[in-house]
């Protein structure tokens, strides 16, 4: 297993260790701990140094004055914004990149947000899910799902799945443990 890496929101790696222990079934999470990890997760965001392929879903879309090709590499925050807000219309029309990211942070910090851990494709993760409410766009769905890959320390997705239970209990995901159901 990889060593715990300190991050700006978890300088000593203690919160990462707490999440990892929960995802591996070694440590239960109580409400006081959940109140500590939510701001940590909200502060991580998408990997600012990472790059992701735009992929076929974004091919042909105009972004920052250029037509995207599937093989183009963009920061993960931009890829997810373009996939889920611009192309997918899951968020209301006119939602800017900064608004999308702020809304994801708001979902994470909301005490009504459900929190679960799991292992997906061998990687421990934490997921947060809340009703979309006013974040629901013309092609949006009832729930917003945010996931953080624990050992990488960044969000891996933030979207409105058409089938929330299917997204949580999808093939390849194991050991789903609910620490707080959504309200």
Secondary structure, 3 states (H helix, E strand, C coil): CCCCCCECCECCCHHHHHHHHHHCCCCCCCHHHHHHHHHHHHHHCCCCCCCEECCCCCCCCEECCEECCCCCEECHHHHHHHHHHHHCCCCCCCCCHHHHHHHHHHHHHCCCCEEEEEEECCEEEEEEEEECHHHCCCCCCCEEEEEEECCCCEEEEEECCCCHHHHHCCCCEEEEEEEECCC
